Amino acid sequence: MNEVGYVLNIRDYLITLDGLPTVRINDLIETQSHVRAVISALLPDRVEAWILDEGTVSPGQLFKKTNTKLNITVGDFLLGRAINPIGIPIDGKGILSKTRGQVLSLDQNAPPIIKRQFINTQLITGMTLIDTLIPLGKGQRQLLLGDPHSGKTPFIIDLLVNQSRLGTVCVYTAIGKPITAVRNIIDTLNETGAIKNTAIVAASSTESPPLIFYTPYVGFTVAEYFQRQGKDVLIILDDLGTHAQVYRELSLLGGRSPGKESYPGDIFHTHAKLMERAGNFNKAGGGGSITALPVMELSENDITGFIPTNLMAMTDGHLVFTSALFAQGFRPAADSAASISRVGRQTQPRLQNLLSQAMKQILAEASGLETVSRFSGELPKQTRATLNQKEIINEICKQEPLSLIPPEIQIILLGLIFTSFLSNQNVYFLQKNKLKILEFLLKESKVKAFARSLTKLKNLDQLIAKLEIIVPKLKEICK
């Protein structure tokens, strides 16, 4: 016979029960009318639980132990679908076909080090700024930081679409986002066809806090299902700032002692345990990889807050998006000077790495010279050239929405800065002819073989010499 417990009191979605002597954290309990709750705390003389389903719960009501943990049914049927954290479809496409599904527990331990391997493969985003200057590796954890309206969502959509085109399985988790924002992302993925390779787990801002809290757990469980098939998975957690606020609400309601900024003392452990589930795995770990991109919305561009600094400490780098760059038309609007990738650099081909170093050196020198240039009417030739190169680099890194530029074409575009084609031109020339150049590089059949041959070069001098071969053709195109 199942153990039972009786409701002592109710505070919104938190219930306190008497009984249930052998339950554990994350065990499921339910009423006779199938209203489920999950055990959230074990106290000396009672237990606490969070209500998951809609329904009426009153003092004295009986809950019985189900002998199951909080879980979700996962399978290939989730690709192309959007569900809430308890597995109910929210996309209007009908019920899910779970005939070949697996039931997996949500709160799984991160795989041990023996099941992991070195991150050595680049995650190609198709965006010149990211792939060259702030590269990502498959299995990396990269934090996305930025104010509201700083271009984070357009970047996420571009990333999901491009990764879907490249065959990566994508899992997008919307944590307490407005319903309209979730619907817009679903519609965009449907229009582009990227939804076929994407699973969406969403708990809108109107859902109960327990459902919002478990959203990233469901997302990671879905990601692990595909990763254990040897597939590369990208998971986006949008956003963990909201997740932290919800966890603070849940903890304060349960009478936990508040810590810094009233967040619970184990908020770091909660997020770190999630982040550790990402990585690059060997055959013992199922193969495949999980690349995690947690999102954090800032307040007035403050990256020194309690939660942002926590997340920076447990990730392998961060991309800082600014509303100022977004307003100036930069896409993606990531600040290359403030952003960093501690792991991605080791995954780049040698030539791309050398090109990246050259770009960063130009940008750093130009940044220092810009201050001096404000106090001088006439600048030395070398100073003007460096500032011009910075403007050209910025223009090359600007990208149209939903566009994908292969890494070998990115190398050509940035390498042209050092050739006779762009060395004596200003940024207005590039703005006028950029689409013509891109169309030629992407669609000309002979260019594809030429671009692939460049990746084998050992230094920038060899690259520049090779690119001079196509300079006459480019000049002809730009007449």
N, C-alpha and C positions, 0 to 999 in steps of 0.2 A: 504493500500500500504506500502511496506517495505521501511524503511529509506535507504538512499544511502550515500556514501562518495566517494570522488574523490582523487586519489593518487597525493600528492604534490611532494614527492621525494622518492627515493629508495636508501638505503645503504645496499647492499648485500641482506640479507633476512629480513631486517627491512624496513617497509614502513610507511610514515607519510600521514595521510588522513585529508581532510577537510570534514565536515559534520558529519553524524551519531551522532546526539545530545543526544540520550538516551542510547547509548551502555554502558556496564559495563566491568570491567576486566574479561577476559576469555570468553567473547562472541565471537561466530564465525561469520565471514563475508566471502563472497565469490563473485567471478566474474561470469559472464555469462558462462564462460568456466569451472566453478567449481574448480577454484584454490582457496583454502581456506586459511584464515589467522585468527589468534587469537589476540584479543585486549590485549596489554601488558601494556599500559599506557594511562592515560587520562590527557591531558594538557589543559590549559585555552582556546586555540583557535584551537586545533587539537587533533587527537588521533594517537597513535602508534600501530602497529600490527606486529606480526611475521608471515612470510609466512610458511605454513606447507607443501603444495604440490609442486611438480615440475610443472613448467609452466612459461610462459612469462608474466611479469607484467611491465607495462610502465607508466610514468607520465600521468595523466589525465584519467587513466582507472577507471571504476566504480566498486565499491564494494557495495554489498547490505547486510543489516542485515538479519541474518537467524533466529533470535529469539530462538537460542539454545546456550547452553554453550558448552565448550570443553568437549567431552564425549567419551566413548568407550562402545561397545556392549560386554557384558560378559556373560558367561554361562559355563555349563559343557563341552561344545564343545572345550574349550580352553585347557583342559588337553590333553597332548600328542602333543601339537602344539607349534610352535614358531611364534610370530607375531612382527611387528614393532609397535611403539607407536600410529599409527593411525589405527591399526587393520588389516593391510595387512599381510597375511601369508608369511613367509620367509623360510619355511622348505621344499618347493617343494612338499607338500602333497595335493595340490589342494585348492579350496576355502573352507571357513568355513561354517558350517551349523548353521545359526543363528535363526532357527525357534523358539527356546525356550530361546532366549537370553533376557537380560535386558540391557537397556541403562542407564548407570550411569555416573554422572558428575565426572571429574577427581579431582577437587580441593574441596574435602569434608572436613568439620571440623572434628576434632578428637572427638570420643565419650566422653561425660562428665563423671565425676567420679561416678555418680549414676548408670552408666551402666557397671561399672568395678567391678572386685572382686579380692581378694587376690591371688597372684600367689603361688600355692601350689602343682603343679604337675611338675615333672622333665621331661625335654625334653631329652630322651635317644638318645645319638649320636652313641652308640655302640663302642666308643673309650675310652679306660681305662683312659688315661690321662685327658680327658675332663670330663667324667662322675664322676670320683672320686675326682680329685684335683680342677677342675674349672667348676663345674656343671652349667647347664643352666636350667632355668624354662620355661614352656610354657607361652608365653606372655612377655618374657623378651626381652630387646634390648641390644645386645652384639656386641661391635665393634671389627672388625678384622683388626689389624694393622700389617704392615710388609713391608720390602724392596721388590723390584722385586726379583723373584727367591728364595723366602723364604718359599715356600710350601703352600701359601694361596689357590691357585687354586686346587691342589690335595686334600686339606682339604675340600674345598667347594664341589667337586665332590663326595668324600666319604660321606659327610653329606647328600647331595641330594639323593644318592643311598640308604643309610641306612634309612633315613626318609621315603622314598617311600616304602621300605620293611615293615616299621612299620605302614603304613597307613596314614601318615601325608601328606596333600596336600602341594606341594612345588611350589613356584613362584621364578624363577630366572630372575633377571633383569640385562642385560648387558648394562652398561652406557658408551658409547663411546669406547668400546673395539674393537680391530682389528677383522676383519671379520674371519680370521683364528682361533682366540681364541674362538669366538662364535661357529663356526662350529665344533671345536674339542669337546666342551662341549656337543653340541647337539648329535654328533656321539657317545660319551661315554654313554650318557643317553639312547640312542637308543639300544646300544649293551647290556647294563645291564638290560634293560626293565624298568628302573626308569622313562623313559619319560612318561609312562602311567599315572603317578600320578603327573606330573610336567607341569606347564605352563611357557613358556619362553617369556619374553618381551625384545627385543634387538634393540638397535640403535647403529650401528657400528660407528667407527671413521670417516667413509666417509659420514655419514648422516649430515644433516644441524643441527646447534646448537639448534634451537627450538625443534626438534625431540628428540635430546639427553637430553635436559632439562626436557622434560615431561615424560621420560622413568620411573623414580621411581614413579611418580604419577599414571601412568597406572598400574604398578606393584602392588601398594597398593590398587587400585580400584579392581583389579582382586582378590587379597587376601581377601578383605572385602566381596566380593560376596560369597566366600566359607565359610568364618568365620561366616557369618550371617545364614548359614545353620547348625550351631553348630559344624563345623569341626575345627580341629587344623591345622593351616597353618604356614609354615615357608617361610619367604621372605628374599632373599639375594639381597642386593643392591651393585652391583660390577661395579664401585666403586664411592663413594661420593666425592672423591678428584677430579676426572674428572668432576663430576657434578658441583662442586664449580667453577672450572676453566671455564666451559661453561657459567655458570651464570655470572661470571665476564666479559666474552667477550660480552654477551648480554647486560649487564648493561652499560659497557663502550661505546659500539656502540650507545646506546640510550642516551648518554650524562649524565648518572647519576654521582653524585659526588662519587669519589672513596674513600674508607676507608682504613683500615689497609691492607697492601700488595696489594692495588688496588682492593680488594674485595668490593662488594656493602655492604652498612651498614646493610642490612636486611638478610645477608647470614645465620646468626645464626637462625633467625626466620624461614627462608625457610626450613632449615634442621630440626629444632625442631618440626615444624608443621607436617612434614612427620613422624618423630619418634613417635609422640604422637598418631598416628593412630594405633600403635601396642598396644597389651595388652591382658589381660585375661578378658573375658566379661561374665556378668551374663545373665539370660534369657531376661531381658529387652533390653540388647545390642545384642541379637541374639545368645548368647552362643558362644562356641568355643573360639579360641585364635589366635592371630597373633604374632609369634616370629620373630623379625626383626634382621638381621645380616648385618649391613652396613659394607662395606669394605673400607679401606683407605690405599693406597699405599704410603709408606714413602720414603723420600729421604735420603739415608745414615743413616738409622735407627733413624732419628730425630723425636721423638714423641712430641716435644715441639713446633711444628709449629702451625700457627694460626688455620688452619682447623682441624688438629688432636685433639688439645686441646678443640676446640669447640665441636667436636663430642664426646669426652670423657665426657664432661660436661652434655650431654643430653642422655647418655646411662647408662645402669645398670652394666657396667663392660667392660673389653676389653681383647682380646687374642692377645698377642704380638708374632708374628712369626719372626724368625731370619734366615738369610741365613747361618749363622755358624752352627746352629743346623741341618738345612736341609742338609748341606754338610756332616755332620757327620752321616747321615742316620736316623735321628729322624723323625718318621711319627706318628702323626702330629708334626711339628717342632715348637710347641708353647712353649715359655719360661714360665714355671710354676711359677717362682719367680717374673717375671714382670707382669704376667697376674692376673686378678682379676674378680670375679663374685660376685656382691653385693646382688643378689637376689637368685641365684641358690642354695646356701647353705641351705636355708629354705625348699627346696623341697626334699632334700635327706632323705632316711630312716636313722634311728638313727645309725645303725651299719656301714653303708657306711660313714656317717659323722665322726664317731669315727676313722675309718680307714684312712680317709682323713687327719684328724688332726695328726695322728701318722706318716703318710707319710711326711707331711709338716715339722714336727719336725725333722725327720731324714734328710731330704734334707737341711734344714736350718743349722743343726749342722755340716753336712758333708761339706757344703759350707764354713763354717768358718774354719774347720779343714784342708781343702785342701791347704789353704794358709800356714798354719804352717807346713804341711807335706813336702813342698818344701824345707824347711831349716833343715830337720832332716833325718838322714840316717836310723834310726830304730824307728819305731812308737810303742806306747803302744798298747796292744791287743785290748782294747776298741775302740781306734781310728781307727785301721785297720778294725774292725767289722763294725763301722759306715760308713766308706768310701765304704766298700764292699756292705753294704745294699743299699747305694745310687746307685751304679752301677747296682745292681739287679733291683731296682725300675725303673731305666731308661730303662733297657732292657725289663722289663715287659710292660712298657708304649709304646714301639715301636710296631707299628702295620703294617701289610701288607695292601697294597691298597685294597679298596673295601671289607674289612672284617668287620664283625659286631660281637662284643663280648657282650653278655647280661650282665647286671649289676651284677647278682648273680654269674656269672663266673668270672667277674672282682674281686669280693670280695674274691673268693677262691684264685685267682692268687696272689693278694697282701697279703692276709692272710698267704700264705705259707712261706713268708719271715720270719715269727716269729716261724715257726715250725721246727722240727728236719730235715725236708726234705731239706730246703735251708739255715738253720742257719750256717752250716759248709761248704757250697759250695761257689765257686766263680762265677763270671759272665760268664766265659767260659763254665762252666757246663750248665748254663741256655741257653746260645746261642746254644749249641749242642742239647739240649733236648726240647727246647721251643715248637716246632711244635708237637712233640709227646704228650707233656702234654696238649696242647690245643686241639688236636684231641680227646684225652681221655675225657677231660672235656665237650667238645661240643657234642660228638657223643654217649657216653655211656649213655644208658637209665636210669640206676639207679642214675647216677650223677645228672640228672636234678631234680629229687625229692629231693635229698640230698641238692642241691644248693638252692632250694626254701625254705627249712626248715631253712637255715642259716639266712635269712632276719628277722626272728622273735627273734633272739638272742639280748641280752641287752648290752653286753660288749665284748671287745676283748679277754678276758680270756676264755669266753665261746666259741668264734669262734676258737681260737687256739686249745682248747680241742677237738672240733668237727673235725677240719681238721686233727688232728693226726690219726683219723680213716682211712683216705684214703692214708696216707703217705706210708704204706707198698706197696700198689698197685702202687703208683707213682714211688717208688724206683725200683720196678720190671720192669716197663715200660722203665725206663731210664738206665737199665743195658747195 
